[in-house]
Amino acid sequence: MDTYGLIAVIPSSGIIFEKMDSIAQPFWYFLLAFGISLLGSLPFGMINLNVLATAVHRGPRPALWMAGGATLIEGVQLFVVLVGFGFLADHTTLEAVLQWIAVPIFLGLAVFYFRAEPVNTHGEVVKQRPFWRGVGLSIINVLVYPFWFLWLGLMAFPVEDRSLWGWLITGAILGAFVVMVMFTFLGRLIEQRAESLTRHLNRIIAGVFFALAIWQLIRLFLGK
């Protein structure tokens, strides 16, 4: 089944993967998911701030347990997104609507990150069962669903090829976990420079989403 008509809801550069051989393609999707998850986990949020606070005040071991619980759930959430993405790929009548919806979503995200103020980096210190606290925090992090849905479209992921799902999910889990490890062992340094780091990261992310919105508009008006 050809799903690229629907997947082009978001500016698609992923079509290059169609020409890869069956050995290279899974590895590249793994790397892509790893990079996307890593970058997406860098801005301060509910999960990494709790990991940071726990690492600073209780040490690395409980912080890593919390990170493990959170990232495992993100893998489950990505699986749910893949199932939903496959469903939409089977209903191509939604294509035109989704193409236009992508534009205000990107613009809204660009404005949100551009105007975002530096966050308070004093997360909650978890005193017991850090793994399950990580699981709980990740479950209520519903932003992961639109995040991955947008990126699946951007990479033109061939959702009908289920052999690639495991590669994608593994890459996403490891990318997020690497960031959590960084927050764990560089906790005090990150805490001291949080305001400057947040400001620069937000500007970069805002620029990326604004560029994606403009590119999508160009594609829509050119009919490509």
C-alpha positions as CSV (number, residue, x, y, z in Angstrom):
1,M,0.0,0.0,0.0
2,D,1.3,3.5,-0.9
3,T,1.2,5.7,2.2
4,Y,3.3,8.5,1.0
5,G,0.4,10.6,0.0
6,L,-0.8,10.8,3.6
7,I,2.6,11.0,5.1
8,A,3.4,14.1,3.1
9,V,1.2,16.0,5.5
10,I,4.5,17.3,6.8
11,P,7.4,18.3,4.6
12,S,8.8,15.0,3.6
13,S,12.5,14.4,3.2
14,G,12.1,10.8,4.2
15,I,11.5,9.6,0.6
16,I,15.2,9.1,0.3
17,F,14.8,6.0,2.4
18,E,12.8,4.3,-0.3
19,K,16.0,3.8,-2.3
20,M,17.9,2.2,0.5
21,D,18.6,-1.5,0.6
22,S,16.8,-3.6,3.1
23,I,19.9,-3.7,5.4
24,A,20.7,0.0,5.5
25,Q,17.1,1.2,5.9
26,P,16.4,-0.1,9.4
27,F,19.7,1.2,10.7
28,W,19.0,4.7,9.3
29,Y,15.5,4.8,10.8
30,F,17.1,3.8,14.1
31,L,19.6,6.6,13.9
32,L,16.9,9.1,12.9
33,A,14.6,8.1,15.8
34,F,17.6,8.3,18.2
35,G,18.5,11.8,17.1
36,I,14.9,13.1,17.1
37,S,14.3,11.6,20.6
38,L,17.6,13.0,21.9
39,L,16.9,16.5,20.7
40,G,13.2,16.4,21.8
41,S,14.3,15.4,25.3
42,L,16.8,18.3,25.8
43,P,14.3,21.1,26.6
44,F,13.5,21.2,30.3
45,G,10.3,19.4,31.1
46,M,8.5,17.5,33.8
47,I,10.5,14.3,33.4
48,N,14.1,15.5,32.9
49,L,13.7,18.1,35.7
50,N,12.7,15.4,38.1
51,V,15.6,13.2,37.0
52,L,17.9,16.2,37.5
53,A,16.6,17.0,41.0
54,T,16.8,13.4,42.1
55,A,20.4,13.1,40.7
56,V,21.6,16.2,42.5
57,H,20.0,15.4,45.9
58,R,20.0,11.6,46.0
59,G,22.7,10.5,43.6
60,P,22.8,8.9,40.1
61,R,21.4,5.4,40.9
62,P,17.7,6.5,41.7
63,A,17.9,9.1,38.9
64,L,18.8,6.4,36.4
65,W,16.0,4.1,37.6
66,M,13.6,7.0,37.1
67,A,15.0,7.6,33.6
68,G,14.7,3.9,32.7
69,G,11.0,3.8,33.7
70,A,10.2,7.0,31.8
71,T,12.0,6.0,28.6
72,L,10.4,2.5,28.5
73,I,7.0,4.1,28.6
74,E,7.9,6.4,25.8
75,G,8.6,3.3,23.7
76,V,5.1,2.1,24.4
77,Q,3.7,5.5,23.6
78,L,5.5,5.5,20.2
79,F,4.0,2.1,19.5
80,V,0.5,3.6,20.1
81,V,1.4,6.5,17.7
82,L,2.5,4.0,15.0
83,V,-0.8,2.2,15.3
84,G,-2.7,5.4,15.0
85,F,-0.5,6.6,12.1
86,G,-1.2,3.3,10.3
87,F,-4.9,3.8,10.7
88,L,-4.8,7.3,9.2
89,A,-2.7,6.0,6.4
90,D,-5.6,3.7,5.5
91,H,-8.0,6.7,5.4
92,T,-6.4,8.9,2.8
93,T,-9.5,11.1,2.6
94,L,-8.1,12.9,5.6
95,E,-5.0,13.9,3.6
96,A,-6.0,17.4,2.5
97,V,-7.3,18.4,5.9
98,L,-4.2,17.1,7.7
99,Q,-1.9,18.9,5.3
100,W,-3.4,22.3,6.2
101,I,-3.7,21.5,9.9
102,A,0.1,20.9,10.0
103,V,0.7,24.6,9.2
104,P,-1.0,26.2,12.3
105,I,0.5,23.4,14.5
106,F,4.0,24.3,13.4
107,L,3.4,28.0,13.7
108,G,1.8,27.6,17.2
109,L,4.8,25.6,18.4
110,A,7.2,28.1,17.0
111,V,5.4,31.0,18.8
112,F,5.2,28.9,22.0
113,Y,8.9,28.1,22.1
114,F,10.0,31.6,21.0
115,R,8.0,33.2,23.9
116,A,8.7,30.6,26.5
117,E,10.4,31.8,29.6
118,P,13.3,30.0,31.3
119,V,11.8,27.4,33.6
120,N,12.3,26.7,37.3
121,T,14.7,23.9,37.4
122,H,13.9,22.8,40.9
123,G,12.1,19.5,40.1
124,E,10.8,17.2,42.8
125,V,13.2,14.9,44.6
126,V,11.8,11.3,44.5
127,K,12.4,9.6,47.8
128,Q,11.2,6.1,46.9
129,R,10.4,3.8,44.0
130,P,12.0,6.1,41.4
131,F,11.4,3.6,38.5
132,W,7.7,3.7,39.0
133,R,7.8,7.5,39.4
134,G,9.4,7.7,36.0
135,V,6.7,5.4,34.6
136,G,4.0,7.6,36.1
137,L,5.5,10.9,34.8
138,S,5.9,9.4,31.3
139,I,2.3,8.2,31.2
140,I,0.9,11.7,31.9
141,N,3.2,13.3,29.3
142,V,0.7,13.4,26.5
143,L,2.7,15.8,24.4
144,V,4.7,12.8,23.2
145,Y,1.9,11.7,21.0
146,P,1.7,14.8,18.7
147,F,5.4,15.0,18.8
148,W,6.0,11.6,17.3
149,F,3.0,11.9,14.9
150,L,4.5,15.0,13.4
151,W,8.0,13.5,13.1
152,L,6.7,10.2,11.5
153,G,5.2,12.4,8.8
154,L,8.4,14.4,8.4
155,M,10.5,11.3,7.9
156,A,7.9,9.8,5.6
157,F,8.0,6.6,7.8
158,P,6.7,3.6,5.9
159,V,4.3,2.5,8.6
160,E,3.1,-0.5,6.7
161,D,6.5,-2.1,7.1
162,R,6.2,-3.4,10.7
163,S,9.7,-4.8,10.6
164,L,10.9,-1.3,11.0
165,W,8.9,-0.5,14.1
166,G,11.3,-2.2,16.5
167,W,14.2,-0.2,15.1
168,L,12.3,3.1,15.4
169,I,11.1,2.4,19.0
170,T,14.6,1.2,20.1
171,G,16.2,4.3,18.7
172,A,13.7,6.6,20.4
173,I,14.1,4.9,23.8
174,L,17.9,5.1,23.6
175,G,17.9,8.7,22.4
176,A,15.8,9.8,25.4
177,F,17.8,7.7,27.8
178,V,21.1,9.3,26.7
179,V,19.7,12.7,27.6
180,M,18.5,11.5,31.0
181,V,22.0,10.1,31.6
182,M,23.4,13.5,30.7
183,F,21.0,15.2,33.2
184,T,22.0,12.7,35.8
185,F,25.8,13.1,35.7
186,L,25.8,16.8,34.7
187,G,23.0,17.8,37.0
188,R,24.6,20.5,39.0
189,L,26.3,22.1,36.0
190,I,23.0,22.1,34.1
191,E,21.1,23.5,37.1
192,Q,23.6,26.4,37.3
193,R,23.3,27.4,33.7
194,A,19.6,26.5,33.2
195,E,18.4,29.9,32.2
196,S,21.0,30.4,29.4
197,L,20.5,26.9,28.1
198,T,16.7,27.2,28.1
199,R,16.8,30.5,26.2
200,H,19.1,29.2,23.4
201,L,17.3,25.9,23.0
202,N,13.9,27.5,22.8
203,R,15.1,29.9,20.1
204,I,16.5,27.0,18.1
205,I,13.4,24.9,18.4
206,A,11.2,27.9,17.5
207,G,13.3,28.5,14.3
208,V,13.0,24.8,13.3
209,F,9.2,24.8,13.6
210,F,8.8,28.2,11.8
211,A,10.9,26.8,8.9
212,L,8.8,23.7,8.8
213,A,5.6,25.8,8.6
214,I,6.9,27.9,5.8
215,W,8.1,24.9,3.9
216,Q,4.7,23.2,4.3
217,L,2.9,26.3,3.0
218,I,5.2,26.3,-0.1
219,R,4.5,22.7,-0.8
220,L,0.7,23.2,-0.5
221,F,0.6,26.2,-2.8
222,L,2.9,24.4,-5.3
223,G,0.8,21.3,-5.2
224,K,3.7,19.0,-4.3
